[in-house]
Structure formats: structure tokens, C-alpha cells
Amino acid sequence: MKYTKKQIKQISEGKPSEIADFITMLLGHIEKLEKRVQELERQVGSNSSNSNKPPSSDGLRKPQSLRVPGGKSGAPKGHKGHTLNMSATPDGIEWHTPEVCSNCDHSLLDVPVQGFKRRQVVDIPVPRLIFTEHRSASKCCPNCRKIQNGPFPNHIKAPVQYGESWSAWCAYLHTYQHIPLERISQLFGDLTGHRPSEGTLLSHLGKLSLKLEPIEGEIRKNLFGSKVVHADETGIRTEGKLHWLHTVSNGNWTLYNVHTKRGKEAFNSIGFLPAYKGTVVHDFWKSYFNDRYRFTHALCGVHLLRECQGIIDYDKHQWASKMQALLREALLEKKRALTSGIPIEKEAISSLESRYDKILELGKKEWLPPINRDGPVKRGRKAKTKAANLAERFILHKADILRFLKDGLVPFDNSQAERDIRMVKVKEKISGSFRTMQGAEQFARIRGFISTARKQGRDLLSSIIDVNKGQFSFS
């Protein structure tokens, strides 16, 4: 909308009614521009602290520290720490005996040792490959005179091949430490003098994935038997396109699946959520709210806190600030209950629920747009603001949001799934995208096993070696 100086002059010299109409039009245009500016500021300023955007989208933004300045330095209270301890059975002992008395220069070579002081050095030996030769002995049958050869073990197929321990190191470095295949190959070459090809590494990862298939079924079975699970998904680049890595997990088990879709189609294909009947902790992704699913919902409180912060930052709504304070107070009640082992009292829950309702009732004045009775009636569906959408979620899903207060097994947040899925994004940043769908699926299965073994306090390398040998069991 542009006006020349001549047009503005003509309007200013016109009738008072024309001037009033012009001013009204300008005010309406200014209001639209202000809303547009506010929306653009919201888009630019949205990050993982005031919206549902993941931390990986923050870029180089300096995160806001939650620590109070001037506090005590060092490890937090209760941190166990990691200190080197002496070994009762050292691998080697070196004696350092005095040869001459420092006081009178008398020889001490023939004087017996009366005691000793100990110091130990912990070190890693230079790695080397261990070659184990398998020989098939030949014997001649004295009865029929036919030569018989001893059978080689079933897992030994080639004249020279890598063993189970080497294969376990390959899987550990690639799937847990996220080192690219080329650098794993270079690492083995630098440490042992033998550099495997990337094809060899991929072959061993593929064989391990096949051996893990029944173990993945056991992980799935244990998650089905769990009363509460966490679910989340994140985008991963596979075959040059956007795919989705889905996770279902709890404190002991982790299941990953890769699919081309994020929502209902993926859930039905994976098959876990449609058959599950416990409680699923998740963020507010609409695909979880399928009428055919029979699980109970529990919404992540941390996501709600962040979205309230966005409303506070850009809309200055008091109801969002009050709701944020209430959720934090409810979280403190949850922590006290977990620490004491005593459920939250019903009176405390009722008080929080009552305040919850009052905050939303009073907040309607802020998130509902004022009714313009004098203006023209616009047709069609009116677009809701972010504040109105968030408030509507608080109203419609009150039971799912506050479920953690009544159910001791339900946590306040979905941090478990977010932790399980975060390292996959780290892998993508370090090693890049997946070239094939098969490679992504193999990575998901191996990573799920390693995550599960880690949660249960199992030694990772020993566990992978046992899988390669066909001897692993969670029992």
C-alpha cells in the first residue's frame, strides 16, 4: 500500500468522514504489520528453551545456564566420582631398592628387605592381533584305508578371517562411538598394522545384525510387559531422503525402528503402539492420539514448560507464567514423593488441579481475541494463536498432563526417550547420513542392543562377543 504526497494531501483536504476512514484503514494496516512482526520475531527467536524445537536446531546459539552464579565449584553433591584404585593382583612388579645408605654411605646390597611402600601405574599395552591357527588333522582309517580330516568349527569359513572380538570392536566403535567406517579402518591400521576394507566392516555389522534379530524380539517382548514406556521419533537422512527413527524405551530396554514416515503409517508398520495397552509418555504429536490405540497417554511436562516460556516471551500472557509455576510446583511434589516413597496426598493433588482450572479460566481473557462487534463479519474458520492452541491442549488433555501426580510409575517428562534418541543425532553429525535403508536398519538394531546392555550394566564388548558366538542371553 503506497500513497504519493499528492494523494495524501488530497485526502487531508477532503471531508472529515474521508479522513476518518483513511485513518481507520491505516490503523488496521498497522495492526496487521505489528502481528506480522511479532510472528517473525517468534520464528527467529524460537529455540529449544521456549518451543518444541530440538536442541540440535539451536545452531551456535549460546545456551542459557541454569546454574546460580557464585555457587560451590566441583562435582555436585552425591556424585560418586571416578578414582583410580590400586589392584590387589598387579600384572607386574618392579622393585626399587636402596643400594647405599644416604646417611653413612654404607652398602645395602646384602641387607634383607624389611618392608615396602606401593605405587601403581595403570597403562594400556600396545594393541596387536593374535593369530590362532586351526589345523584339521588327517588320519587314515586302518579298516577301509580312507583318509579322514577333522572338521573345522562352523564359524571358521575362510583360510584367514577376523574373530568375534575384532567384530565386537568394529560394532562398538561404529554404533556406540559413532566413528565412520573409513576412520575405523584407519584406526585398526594404525594400531595393529592390518587395515580392513570398509566392505569387511560392513559385512561384520550385517552378520551381527542378523544374530541380534531374536534378541531384538526379546527386547520388544519385555517392553510390551512394561507398564510405562517412552516414545519419540527424530528425522534421519537415509538414501538422500528424510526418514524417521522411532524409539520405544524405558529404564532397562531400548527398541529402535526406521521408517519412511513419522506418524500413523509408521506406528502401524512397526506394530508396537497399536498393540500396547500400558501408558506411553510422549510429546504432543497428533498421530499418538489414534482412536484405535488402547494405550494411556502421559504428556511430557518439559515440552509444556518450554511452550509456556514461548508464550511468556512473545505474548506476555500471565496465565502461561502461572501455569509454568504450577507445573514446576507439581514436579517438586513428584520428586518429594519419589524420595520419600510416599504417594502424593489426594488433598495436594486436588489443590493443584483446582488451581490448574482457575488459571485456564482466567487466562481466557488473554488468549481469546476480543470480539469486534462493529467490524465486518469474516467468513471461514478463524486461525488460532499459539497461545490459544496451547491453552486448548491444557484444557482437553488435563488428565494426560497431570497423570504423573496420581501414578507413581509415570514420570514428569519424556527425557528417557529423548536421551535414547539424542545420540543418534550425534552419530548423524559425526558420520553423516545413511547410504542405504539396510544400513540404517542394521544400525538401529545394533544400537538398540547396545543401549539396552548399557542400561542393564552389562559389559558392552563381552556382550557383543557373546552375541557373535551365539551365547548371549538377558536372563
The 8 nearest C-alpha neighbors of each residue, nearest first, counted from 0:
[[1, 2, 28, 25, 3, 24, 29, 32],
 [2, 0, 3, 6, 4, 7, 25, 5],
 [3, 1, 6, 7, 4, 0, 5, 8],
 [2, 4, 6, 5, 7, 1, 8, 9],
 [3, 5, 7, 6, 8, 2, 9, 1],
 [4, 6, 8, 3, 7, 9, 2, 10],
 [7, 5, 9, 3, 8, 4, 2, 10],
 [6, 8, 10, 4, 9, 5, 11, 3],
 [9, 7, 5, 11, 6, 10, 4, 12],
 [8, 10, 6, 12, 7, 11, 13, 5],
 [11, 9, 13, 7, 12, 8, 18, 6],
 [12, 10, 8, 9, 13, 7, 18, 14],
 [13, 11, 9, 10, 8, 14, 18, 15],
 [14, 12, 10, 11, 9, 17, 15, 18],
 [13, 15, 17, 16, 18, 12, 10, 11],
 [16, 14, 18, 17, 19, 13, 11, 20],
 [15, 17, 19, 14, 18, 20, 13, 21],
 [18, 16, 20, 14, 19, 15, 21, 13],
 [17, 19, 21, 15, 16, 20, 22, 10],
 [18, 20, 16, 22, 21, 17, 23, 15],
 [21, 19, 23, 17, 18, 22, 24, 16],
 [20, 22, 18, 24, 19, 23, 17, 25],
 [21, 23, 25, 19, 24, 20, 26, 18],
 [24, 22, 20, 26, 21, 25, 19, 27],
 [23, 25, 21, 27, 22, 26, 20, 28],
 [26, 24, 22, 28, 27, 23, 29, 21],
 [27, 25, 29, 23, 28, 24, 30, 22],
 [28, 26, 30, 24, 25, 29, 23, 31],
 [27, 29, 25, 31, 26, 30, 24, 32],
 [30, 28, 26, 32, 31, 27, 25, 33],
 [29, 31, 27, 33, 28, 32, 26, 34],
 [32, 30, 28, 34, 29, 33, 35, 27],
 [31, 33, 35, 29, 34, 30, 36, 28],
 [34, 32, 36, 30, 35, 31, 37, 29],
 [35, 33, 37, 31, 32, 36, 38, 30],
 [34, 36, 32, 38, 33, 37, 31, 39],
 [35, 37, 33, 39, 38, 34, 40, 32],
 [38, 36, 34, 40, 35, 39, 33, 41],
 [37, 39, 41, 35, 36, 40, 34, 42],
 [40, 38, 42, 36, 41, 37, 43, 35],
 [41, 39, 37, 43, 38, 42, 44, 36],
 [40, 42, 38, 44, 39, 43, 45, 37],
 [43, 41, 39, 45, 40, 44, 38, 37],
 [42, 44, 40, 41, 45, 39, 46, 38],
 [43, 45, 41, 42, 40, 46, 39, 49],
 [46, 44, 42, 43, 41, 50, 49, 47],
 [47, 45, 48, 49, 52, 57, 50, 44],
 [46, 48, 52, 54, 53, 50, 49, 51],
 [47, 49, 305, 46, 50, 308, 45, 51],
 [50, 48, 305, 309, 308, 306, 47, 46],
 [51, 49, 306, 305, 52, 47, 46, 309],
 [50, 52, 302, 47, 53, 306, 305, 49],
 [51, 53, 47, 50, 46, 54, 56, 45],
 [52, 54, 47, 55, 56, 51, 57, 46],
 [55, 53, 47, 56, 57, 52, 46, 58],
 [54, 56, 53, 57, 58, 424, 52, 47],
 [57, 55, 54, 58, 53, 52, 46, 47],
 [58, 56, 54, 55, 60, 46, 59, 47],
 [59, 57, 56, 60, 55, 54, 61, 46],
 [58, 60, 61, 57, 62, 56, 55, 54],
 [61, 59, 58, 57, 62, 46, 63, 56],
 [60, 62, 59, 63, 57, 58, 64, 46],
 [63, 61, 60, 64, 48, 57, 59, 47],
 [62, 64, 65, 61, 48, 66, 60, 47],
 [65, 63, 66, 62, 67, 61, 68, 48],
 [64, 66, 63, 67, 68, 62, 48, 70],
 [67, 65, 64, 68, 70, 69, 63, 71],
 [66, 68, 70, 69, 65, 64, 71, 72],
 [69, 67, 70, 66, 71, 65, 64, 72],
 [68, 70, 67, 71, 72, 66, 73, 65],
 [71, 69, 68, 67, 72, 66, 73, 75],
 [70, 72, 73, 69, 75, 74, 68, 67],
 [73, 71, 70, 74, 75, 69, 68, 76],
 [72, 74, 75, 71, 76, 70, 78, 80],
 [73, 75, 78, 76, 72, 80, 77, 71],
 [76, 74, 78, 77, 73, 72, 71, 79],
 [77, 75, 78, 74, 79, 73, 71, 80],
 [76, 78, 79, 75, 74, 80, 73, 81],
 [77, 79, 76, 80, 75, 74, 81, 73],
 [80, 78, 77, 81, 76, 74, 82, 75],
 [79, 81, 78, 82, 74, 77, 75, 83],
 [80, 82, 79, 83, 84, 78, 74, 77],
 [83, 81, 84, 80, 79, 85, 78, 121],
 [84, 82, 85, 81, 121, 86, 119, 120],
 [85, 83, 82, 86, 119, 81, 87, 121],
 [84, 86, 87, 119, 83, 118, 89, 88],
 [85, 87, 88, 89, 84, 119, 90, 83],
 [86, 88, 89, 85, 84, 90, 119, 117],
 [87, 89, 86, 90, 91, 85, 92, 119],
 [90, 88, 91, 86, 87, 92, 119, 85],
 [91, 89, 88, 92, 86, 87, 121, 93],
 [90, 92, 89, 93, 88, 119, 94, 120],
 [93, 91, 94, 89, 90, 119, 88, 95],
 [92, 94, 95, 91, 96, 119, 118, 117],
 [95, 93, 96, 92, 115, 117, 97, 91],
 [94, 96, 93, 97, 98, 115, 92, 116],
 [97, 95, 94, 98, 112, 108, 107, 115],
 [96, 98, 99, 107, 95, 100, 108, 101],
 [99, 97, 107, 108, 106, 96, 100, 105],
 [100, 98, 106, 107, 104, 105, 97, 101],
 [99, 101, 104, 105, 102, 103, 106, 107],
 [100, 102, 104, 103, 99, 105, 97, 98],
 [101, 103, 100, 104, 105, 99, 106, 107],
 [104, 102, 105, 100, 101, 99, 106, 107],
 [105, 103, 100, 99, 101, 102, 106, 107],
 [104, 106, 100, 103, 99, 107, 101, 102],
 [107, 105, 99, 108, 98, 100, 104, 109],
 [106, 108, 98, 110, 99, 109, 105, 100],
 [109, 107, 98, 110, 106, 99, 97, 111],
 [110, 108, 107, 111, 106, 98, 112, 99],
 [109, 111, 107, 108, 112, 106, 113, 98],
 [112, 110, 113, 109, 108, 107, 114, 96],
 [113, 111, 114, 110, 115, 96, 109, 107],
 [114, 112, 111, 115, 110, 116, 96, 97],
 [115, 113, 112, 116, 111, 117, 96, 94],
 [114, 116, 117, 113, 112, 94, 96, 95],
 [115, 117, 118, 114, 95, 94, 119, 113],
 [118, 116, 115, 119, 85, 94, 92, 114],
 [117, 119, 120, 116, 85, 115, 121, 92],
 [118, 120, 121, 85, 117, 86, 89, 92],
 [119, 121, 122, 118, 85, 89, 83, 86],
 [122, 120, 119, 123, 83, 85, 86, 89],
 [121, 123, 120, 124, 125, 119, 90, 89],
 [122, 124, 125, 121, 126, 120, 90, 127],
 [125, 123, 126, 122, 127, 121, 190, 90],
 [124, 126, 127, 123, 190, 191, 122, 128],
 [127, 125, 190, 124, 191, 128, 123, 187],
 [128, 126, 191, 129, 125, 190, 192, 124],
 [127, 129, 191, 130, 126, 193, 192, 165],
 [128, 130, 131, 127, 126, 162, 132, 191],
 [129, 131, 132, 128, 161, 159, 162, 127],
 [132, 130, 129, 133, 162, 128, 134, 159],
 [131, 133, 130, 134, 159, 158, 129, 135],
 [132, 134, 131, 135, 151, 155, 152, 136],
 [135, 133, 136, 132, 151, 149, 150, 137],
 [134, 136, 149, 148, 150, 151, 137, 133],
 [135, 137, 149, 148, 134, 138, 147, 150],
 [138, 136, 148, 147, 146, 135, 149, 139],
 [139, 137, 147, 146, 140, 148, 136, 145],
 [138, 140, 146, 145, 144, 147, 141, 137],
 [139, 141, 144, 145, 142, 143, 146, 138],
 [142, 140, 144, 143, 139, 145, 138, 146],
 [141, 143, 140, 144, 145, 139, 146, 138],
 [144, 142, 145, 140, 141, 139, 146, 147],
 [143, 145, 140, 141, 139, 142, 146, 138],
 [146, 144, 140, 143, 139, 147, 141, 142],
 [147, 145, 139, 138, 140, 137, 144, 148],
 [146, 148, 138, 137, 139, 145, 149, 140],
 [149, 147, 137, 136, 135, 150, 138, 146],
 [148, 150, 135, 136, 151, 137, 147, 134],
 [151, 149, 148, 135, 152, 153, 136, 134],
 [150, 152, 153, 135, 149, 155, 133, 134],
 [153, 151, 154, 155, 150, 156, 133, 149],
 [152, 154, 155, 151, 156, 150, 157, 468],
 [153, 155, 152, 156, 151, 468, 162, 157],
 [156, 154, 153, 152, 157, 151, 160, 158],
 [155, 157, 154, 158, 153, 160, 151, 152],
 [158, 156, 159, 160, 155, 154, 161, 151],
 [157, 159, 160, 156, 155, 133, 132, 161],
 [160, 158, 157, 161, 156, 155, 132, 130],
 [159, 161, 157, 162, 158, 155, 156, 130],
 [160, 162, 165, 166, 163, 159, 164, 203],
 [161, 163, 165, 164, 166, 160, 167, 155],
 [164, 162, 166, 464, 165, 467, 167, 468],
 [165, 163, 167, 166, 162, 464, 168, 460],
 [164, 166, 168, 167, 162, 163, 161, 169],
 [165, 167, 169, 163, 164, 168, 203, 162],
 [168, 166, 164, 170, 169, 463, 165, 464],
 [169, 167, 171, 165, 166, 170, 172, 164],
 [168, 170, 166, 167, 172, 171, 173, 165],
 [171, 169, 167, 173, 168, 172, 174, 204],
 [170, 172, 168, 175, 174, 169, 173, 167],
 [173, 171, 176, 169, 170, 178, 175, 174],
 [174, 172, 177, 178, 170, 171, 176, 175],
 [175, 173, 177, 171, 170, 446, 172, 176],
 [174, 176, 171, 177, 172, 173, 446, 449],
 [175, 177, 172, 178, 173, 174, 171, 426],
 [178, 176, 173, 426, 174, 175, 172, 179],
 [177, 179, 173, 176, 172, 183, 182, 180],
 [180, 178, 430, 182, 181, 183, 173, 177],
 [181, 179, 183, 182, 197, 184, 178, 173],
 [182, 180, 184, 183, 179, 185, 197, 196],
 [181, 183, 185, 184, 179, 180, 186, 178],
 [184, 182, 186, 180, 185, 181, 187, 179],
 [183, 185, 181, 182, 187, 186, 194, 195],
 [184, 186, 182, 188, 183, 187, 189, 181],
 [187, 185, 183, 189, 188, 184, 182, 190],
 [188, 186, 190, 184, 185, 189, 194, 191],
 [187, 189, 194, 192, 193, 185, 186, 191],
 [190, 188, 186, 187, 192, 191, 185, 193],
 [189, 191, 187, 188, 126, 192, 186, 127],
 [192, 190, 127, 193, 188, 187, 189, 126],
 [191, 193, 188, 189, 190, 194, 187, 127],
 [194, 192, 188, 191, 187, 195, 189, 190],
 [193, 195, 188, 184, 187, 185, 192, 196],
 [196, 194, 184, 199, 193, 197, 200, 187],
 [195, 197, 199, 198, 184, 200, 194, 181],
 [196, 198, 200, 199, 180, 201, 181, 195],
 [197, 199, 201, 196, 200, 202, 195, 203],
 [200, 198, 202, 196, 197, 201, 195, 203],
 [199, 201, 197, 203, 202, 198, 204, 196],
 [202, 200, 204, 198, 199, 203, 205, 197],
 [201, 203, 199, 205, 200, 204, 198, 206],
 [202, 204, 206, 200, 205, 201, 166, 207],
 [205, 203, 201, 207, 202, 206, 208, 170],
 [204, 206, 208, 202, 203, 207, 201, 209],
 [207, 205, 203, 209, 208, 204, 202, 210],
 [206, 208, 210, 204, 209, 205, 203, 211],
 [207, 209, 211, 205, 206, 210, 441, 204],
 [208, 210, 206, 211, 212, 207, 205, 213],
 [209, 211, 207, 208, 212, 206, 466, 467],
 [210, 212, 214, 208, 209, 213, 215, 207],
 [211, 213, 215, 209, 214, 210, 208, 216],
 [214, 212, 216, 215, 211, 217, 210, 209],
 [215, 213, 217, 211, 216, 212, 218, 210],
 [216, 214, 218, 212, 217, 213, 211, 219],
 [217, 215, 213, 219, 214, 218, 220, 212],
 [216, 218, 214, 220, 215, 219, 221, 213],
 [219, 217, 215, 221, 216, 220, 252, 222],
 [220, 218, 216, 222, 217, 221, 215, 223],
 [219, 221, 217, 223, 218, 222, 216, 224],
 [222, 220, 224, 218, 223, 219, 217, 225],
 [221, 223, 225, 219, 224, 220, 218, 252],
 [224, 222, 220, 221, 225, 219, 275, 271],
 [223, 225, 221, 222, 220, 226, 277, 219],
 [224, 226, 222, 223, 227, 221, 228, 277],
 [225, 227, 277, 278, 224, 228, 408, 223],
 [228, 226, 278, 225, 277, 279, 409, 408],
 [229, 227, 279, 249, 248, 280, 278, 247],
 [228, 230, 280, 248, 416, 247, 279, 249],
 [231, 229, 247, 281, 246, 416, 280, 279],
 [230, 232, 246, 416, 245, 281, 417, 247],
 [231, 233, 245, 244, 246, 243, 234, 230],
 [234, 232, 244, 243, 235, 245, 231, 420],
 [233, 235, 243, 242, 244, 241, 236, 232],
 [236, 234, 242, 243, 241, 237, 244, 233],
 [235, 237, 241, 432, 240, 242, 239, 433],
 [238, 236, 433, 239, 240, 434, 432, 242],
 [239, 237, 434, 435, 240, 433, 436, 236],
 [238, 240, 237, 236, 241, 434, 432, 433],
 [241, 239, 237, 236, 238, 242, 235, 259],
 [240, 242, 236, 235, 237, 234, 243, 239],
 [243, 241, 259, 235, 234, 236, 258, 237],
 [244, 242, 234, 258, 233, 235, 257, 261],
 [243, 245, 257, 233, 232, 256, 234, 235],
 [246, 244, 232, 256, 255, 231, 257, 243],
 [245, 247, 255, 231, 254, 230, 232, 248],
 [248, 246, 230, 254, 229, 253, 228, 255],
 [249, 247, 253, 229, 252, 228, 254, 416],
 [248, 250, 228, 252, 251, 229, 415, 253],
 [249, 251, 252, 454, 248, 415, 253, 455],
 [252, 250, 454, 249, 455, 451, 253, 248],
 [251, 253, 451, 248, 249, 218, 250, 222],
 [254, 252, 248, 447, 451, 450, 247, 249],
 [253, 255, 447, 247, 246, 248, 219, 218],
 [256, 254, 246, 443, 245, 447, 444, 253],
 [257, 255, 245, 244, 443, 246, 258, 440],
 [256, 258, 244, 243, 440, 245, 255, 439],
 [259, 257, 243, 260, 242, 265, 244, 256],
 [258, 260, 242, 243, 261, 257, 241, 265],
 [261, 259, 265, 258, 262, 243, 242, 264],
 [260, 262, 243, 265, 259, 263, 232, 258],
 [261, 263, 286, 265, 264, 260, 266, 287],
 [264, 262, 266, 265, 286, 267, 261, 287],
 [265, 263, 267, 266, 262, 268, 260, 261],
 [264, 266, 268, 260, 263, 267, 262, 261],
 [267, 265, 263, 269, 268, 264, 270, 272],
 [266, 268, 270, 264, 265, 269, 263, 273],
 [269, 267, 265, 270, 266, 264, 258, 263],
 [270, 268, 266, 267, 271, 265, 256, 272],
 [271, 269, 267, 268, 273, 272, 266, 274],
 [270, 272, 274, 273, 269, 275, 266, 267],
 [271, 273, 275, 274, 270, 266, 292, 267],
 [274, 272, 292, 271, 275, 270, 267, 266],
 [275, 273, 272, 271, 276, 270, 292, 293],
 [274, 276, 272, 273, 294, 277, 271, 223],
 [277, 275, 294, 293, 274, 278, 295, 292],
 [276, 278, 226, 294, 227, 275, 295, 279],
 [279, 277, 295, 227, 294, 296, 226, 228],
 [280, 278, 228, 296, 229, 227, 297, 295],
 [279, 281, 297, 229, 298, 413, 230, 228],
 [282, 280, 298, 230, 299, 413, 229, 279],
 [281, 283, 299, 298, 284, 302, 280, 413],
 [282, 284, 285, 281, 298, 299, 287, 302],
 [285, 283, 286, 282, 287, 281, 288, 262],
 [284, 286, 287, 288, 283, 289, 262, 282],
 [287, 285, 262, 288, 263, 284, 289, 266],
 [288, 286, 285, 289, 284, 263, 262, 283],
 [289, 287, 286, 285, 290, 292, 284, 296],
 [288, 290, 291, 292, 287, 286, 285, 263],
 [289, 291, 292, 288, 293, 287, 286, 294],
 [292, 290, 289, 293, 273, 288, 294, 274],
 [293, 291, 273, 289, 290, 294, 272, 274],
 [292, 294, 276, 291, 295, 275, 273, 274],
 [293, 295, 276, 277, 278, 292, 275, 296],
 [296, 294, 278, 277, 279, 293, 297, 276],
 [295, 297, 279, 399, 278, 280, 298, 294],
 [296, 298, 399, 280, 400, 279, 402, 281],
 [299, 297, 400, 281, 282, 399, 280, 300],
 [298, 300, 412, 413, 282, 301, 302, 281],
 [301, 299, 412, 303, 302, 411, 298, 304],
 [300, 302, 304, 303, 299, 412, 305, 411],
 [303, 301, 305, 300, 304, 299, 51, 306],
 [302, 304, 300, 306, 301, 305, 307, 299],
 [305, 303, 301, 307, 302, 306, 323, 308],
 [306, 304, 49, 308, 50, 302, 303, 307],
 [305, 307, 50, 309, 303, 308, 49, 304],
 [308, 306, 304, 310, 319, 309, 305, 303],
 [307, 309, 49, 311, 305, 306, 310, 312],
 [308, 310, 49, 306, 312, 307, 311, 50],
 [311, 309, 314, 307, 308, 313, 312, 386],
 [310, 312, 315, 308, 309, 316, 314, 313],
 [313, 311, 309, 310, 315, 308, 314, 49],
 [312, 314, 310, 311, 315, 309, 41, 37],
 [313, 315, 310, 316, 311, 312, 386, 309],
 [316, 314, 311, 313, 312, 317, 310, 319],
 [317, 315, 314, 311, 318, 319, 310, 365],
 [316, 318, 320, 319, 321, 315, 311, 362],
 [317, 319, 362, 321, 320, 316, 358, 322],
 [320, 318, 322, 307, 317, 321, 316, 323],
 [321, 319, 323, 317, 318, 322, 311, 324],
 [320, 322, 318, 324, 323, 319, 325, 317],
 [323, 321, 325, 319, 324, 320, 318, 326],
 [322, 324, 320, 326, 321, 325, 304, 319],
 [325, 323, 321, 327, 322, 326, 328, 320],
 [324, 326, 322, 328, 327, 323, 329, 321],
 [327, 325, 329, 323, 328, 324, 330, 322],
 [326, 328, 330, 324, 329, 325, 323, 331],
 [327, 329, 325, 331, 330, 326, 324, 332],
 [328, 330, 326, 332, 327, 331, 325, 333],
 [329, 331, 333, 327, 328, 332, 326, 334],
 [332, 330, 334, 328, 333, 329, 335, 327],
 [333, 331, 329, 335, 330, 334, 336, 328],
 [332, 334, 330, 336, 331, 335, 337, 329],
 [335, 333, 331, 337, 336, 332, 338, 330],
 [336, 334, 338, 332, 333, 337, 339, 331],
 [335, 337, 333, 341, 339, 334, 342, 338],
 [336, 338, 334, 340, 335, 339, 333, 341],
 [339, 337, 335, 336, 340, 334, 341, 333],
 [340, 338, 336, 341, 337, 335, 342, 334],
 [339, 341, 337, 336, 338, 342, 335, 407],
 [340, 342, 336, 339, 343, 337, 338, 335],
 [343, 341, 336, 344, 340, 407, 337, 405],
 [342, 344, 336, 345, 341, 404, 347, 332],
 [343, 345, 347, 346, 342, 348, 341, 349],
 [344, 346, 348, 347, 349, 343, 405, 350],
 [347, 345, 349, 344, 348, 350, 343, 351],
 [348, 346, 350, 344, 345, 349, 351, 343],
 [349, 347, 345, 351, 350, 346, 352, 344],
 [350, 348, 352, 346, 347, 351, 353, 345],
 [349, 351, 347, 353, 348, 352, 346, 354],
 [350, 352, 348, 354, 353, 349, 355, 347],
 [353, 351, 355, 349, 350, 354, 348, 356],
 [352, 354, 350, 356, 355, 351, 349, 357],
 [353, 355, 357, 351, 356, 352, 358, 350],
 [354, 356, 352, 353, 358, 357, 351, 359],
 [357, 355, 353, 359, 354, 358, 360, 352],
 [356, 358, 360, 354, 359, 355, 361, 353],
 [359, 357, 355, 361, 356, 360, 318, 362],
 [360, 358, 362, 356, 357, 361, 363, 355],
 [361, 359, 357, 362, 358, 363, 356, 364],
 [362, 360, 358, 363, 359, 357, 364, 318],
 [361, 363, 359, 318, 364, 365, 360, 358],
 [364, 362, 365, 366, 367, 361, 360, 359],
 [365, 363, 362, 367, 366, 361, 368, 369],
 [366, 364, 363, 362, 367, 316, 368, 318],
 [365, 367, 387, 363, 386, 364, 368, 362],
 [366, 368, 363, 365, 364, 369, 387, 362],
 [369, 367, 366, 370, 365, 364, 384, 371],
 [370, 368, 371, 367, 364, 365, 366, 372],
 [369, 371, 372, 368, 367, 373, 374, 376],
 [372, 370, 373, 374, 369, 375, 376, 368],
 [371, 373, 374, 370, 375, 376, 369, 377],
 [374, 372, 371, 375, 376, 370, 369, 377],
 [373, 375, 371, 372, 376, 377, 370, 27],
 [374, 376, 377, 373, 372, 371, 378, 370],
 [377, 375, 378, 374, 372, 371, 373, 379],
 [378, 376, 375, 379, 381, 380, 374, 371],
 [379, 377, 376, 380, 381, 375, 382, 374],
 [378, 380, 381, 377, 382, 376, 383, 375],
 [379, 381, 382, 378, 377, 383, 376, 384],
 [380, 382, 383, 379, 378, 377, 384, 368],
 [381, 383, 380, 384, 379, 385, 387, 388],
 [384, 382, 387, 381, 388, 385, 386, 367],
 [383, 385, 387, 386, 388, 382, 366, 367],
 [386, 384, 388, 387, 389, 383, 310, 390],
 [385, 387, 389, 384, 388, 366, 390, 310],
 [386, 388, 390, 384, 366, 385, 389, 383],
 [389, 387, 385, 391, 390, 386, 384, 392],
 [390, 388, 392, 386, 391, 387, 385, 393],
 [391, 389, 387, 393, 392, 388, 386, 394],
 [390, 392, 394, 388, 393, 389, 387, 395],
 [391, 393, 389, 395, 390, 394, 396, 388],
 [394, 392, 390, 391, 397, 396, 395, 389],
 [393, 395, 391, 392, 397, 396, 390, 359],
 [394, 396, 392, 393, 397, 391, 398, 390],
 [397, 395, 399, 398, 393, 392, 394, 400],
 [396, 398, 400, 399, 393, 394, 395, 401],
 [397, 399, 401, 396, 400, 402, 297, 395],
 [400, 398, 297, 402, 396, 397, 296, 401],
 [399, 401, 298, 397, 398, 402, 297, 396],
 [402, 400, 398, 403, 399, 404, 397, 405],
 [401, 403, 399, 404, 405, 398, 400, 406],
 [402, 404, 409, 406, 401, 410, 405, 411],
 [405, 403, 402, 401, 406, 333, 348, 343],
 [406, 404, 403, 402, 407, 343, 401, 348],
 [407, 405, 403, 408, 409, 404, 402, 410],
 [406, 408, 409, 405, 403, 342, 404, 410],
 [409, 407, 406, 410, 227, 403, 226, 405],
 [408, 410, 403, 406, 407, 227, 411, 402],
 [411, 409, 403, 412, 408, 413, 407, 280],
 [410, 412, 300, 403, 299, 330, 409, 413],
 [413, 411, 299, 300, 414, 410, 301, 298],
 [412, 414, 299, 415, 416, 280, 281, 229],
 [413, 415, 417, 416, 412, 418, 299, 229],
 [416, 414, 418, 413, 417, 419, 229, 249],
 [417, 415, 419, 229, 418, 414, 230, 231],
 [416, 418, 414, 420, 419, 415, 421, 413],
 [419, 417, 421, 415, 416, 420, 414, 422],
 [420, 418, 416, 417, 421, 415, 422, 253],
 [419, 421, 417, 418, 423, 422, 416, 246],
 [422, 420, 418, 424, 423, 419, 417, 425],
 [423, 421, 425, 424, 420, 426, 419, 418],
 [422, 424, 426, 425, 421, 420, 427, 419],
 [425, 423, 427, 422, 426, 421, 428, 420],
 [426, 424, 422, 428, 423, 427, 429, 421],
 [425, 427, 423, 177, 429, 424, 428, 430],
 [426, 428, 431, 424, 430, 425, 429, 432],
 [427, 429, 425, 426, 431, 430, 424, 432],
 [430, 428, 426, 427, 431, 425, 177, 178],
 [429, 431, 179, 427, 426, 428, 178, 177],
 [432, 430, 427, 428, 429, 433, 426, 236],
 [431, 433, 236, 427, 237, 434, 430, 235],
 [434, 432, 237, 435, 439, 236, 238, 438],
 [433, 435, 238, 237, 432, 438, 436, 239],
 [436, 434, 438, 238, 437, 433, 237, 439],
 [435, 437, 439, 438, 440, 237, 238, 434],
 [438, 436, 440, 435, 439, 441, 442, 434],
 [437, 439, 441, 435, 436, 440, 442, 433],
 [440, 438, 436, 442, 437, 441, 433, 443],
 [439, 441, 443, 437, 442, 438, 257, 436],
 [442, 440, 438, 444, 443, 439, 208, 437],
 [441, 443, 439, 445, 440, 444, 446, 438],
 [444, 442, 440, 446, 255, 441, 445, 447],
 [443, 445, 447, 441, 446, 442, 440, 255],
 [446, 444, 448, 442, 447, 443, 208, 441],
 [445, 447, 449, 443, 448, 444, 442, 174],
 [446, 448, 444, 450, 253, 254, 445, 449],
 [449, 447, 451, 445, 446, 450, 452, 444],
 [448, 450, 446, 452, 451, 447, 453, 445],
 [451, 449, 453, 447, 448, 452, 446, 253],
 [450, 452, 252, 448, 454, 453, 253, 449],
 [453, 451, 449, 455, 457, 454, 450, 448],
 [452, 454, 450, 456, 451, 455, 457, 449],
 [455, 453, 451, 251, 452, 456, 450, 250],
 [454, 456, 452, 453, 457, 251, 451, 252],
 [457, 455, 453, 454, 452, 458, 459, 451],
 [458, 456, 452, 455, 453, 459, 462, 454],
 [457, 459, 461, 460, 462, 456, 452, 453],
 [460, 458, 462, 461, 457, 463, 452, 449],
 [459, 461, 463, 462, 458, 167, 464, 168],
 [460, 462, 464, 458, 463, 459, 465, 167],
 [461, 463, 465, 459, 460, 464, 458, 466],
 [464, 462, 466, 460, 465, 167, 461, 459],
 [463, 465, 461, 467, 466, 462, 163, 167],
 [464, 466, 471, 470, 468, 462, 463, 467],
 [467, 465, 469, 463, 471, 468, 464, 470],
 [468, 466, 464, 465, 469, 163, 463, 207],
 [467, 469, 465, 466, 470, 464, 163, 471],
 [468, 470, 466, 467, 471, 465, 210, 464],
 [471, 469, 465, 468, 466, 472, 467, 464],
 [472, 470, 465, 466, 469, 462, 473, 468],
 [471, 473, 474, 470, 214, 466, 465, 462],
 [474, 472, 471, 214, 217, 452, 218, 455],
 [473, 472, 471, 217, 455, 214, 470, 221]]
